Amino acid sequence: KDDIRMSREEIRDYLREGHNMTLVTNGPKGFPHAVAMFYALDDDLTIRLASYAASQKVKNIERDPKVTLLVESGRAYRELRGV
């Protein structure tokens, strides 16, 4: 909805607050593989992640580069925010 959509600047500021990210990849049998990740943010809003090359998430991305990223916060419904 347009009335709750964050601007590019709001997204940048929110991501720089340092929340954790959920990275979802497609597992080898087609099931989602979701993991919590720390991330870094470049000035152009490029998100950087680090992981071991032998990890399941890296194997999944090598096989299928489609991923979903979610950064969210809030404890009560009215506090929920996410990108």
N, C-alpha and C positions, 0 to 999 in steps of 0.2 A: 504494500500500500504506500502510496506517495507520502501520506502524512507521517509515516514512521520511518521512511527510508533514510539512511545515513548518507550524507554528502561524502565525497572523496576525502575531504579534510577530516571529517568525523571518523571515517573508517581508519584513516592513518593514525589518528590520535588514539582510537580504541585499541588498535592492534599494538601500538607502542606501549600500552599500559602493562603488557607482559602476561596476558592470560595464557593458559595452556591451549593447545590445539588438538582436535581430534582429526586424525588422518585415516581415511577409509579407502582401502584398496580392494580390488577384486581377487579373492582367493583362488587357488588352483581348481577348486570344484565349483566355482561360481558364487560362493557365499561371501558376503562382505567381511573384511578383516579390519576392525577398527582398533586404533591404538592412540594413546595420549602421547603428545610430542611437545617438546620445547621448540621454539622457532626464533629466527631473527628476521628483521624486516629492513629491506633496503629503502633508500629514499624514494624509489619509483614504485613502492608497494610490492616488490618482488619478495616472496616469502622463501626463506632459506631453512632447510632442515638438515640434520646430520644423523647418520645411522651406520651401523655395521653393514658391509657389503653382503654378508651372508644372511642378513635378517630376512624374515618372511616378507615384510613390507617391501623391501628392495627387490626380492625375487618376483613379487606380484607386479610391481611397477615395470620391471624389465619385460615381463610377459604381456602386460596390458597397462599402458601409461595413463589410463583414465583414473582419476582420484577425486575424492571429495574432501574438502577441508572445512572444519567448523571451529570457530573461536566463539565461545559463549560465556556469559556470566549472569548472575542473578540468582536469588534464592526464592523470591516470591514472583508470581506471574507478572505483576506490574513492574518488576525490576529486570525482567529478562531482556537481554541484548545479545546480539550475535551477528557475526559476519561469516 
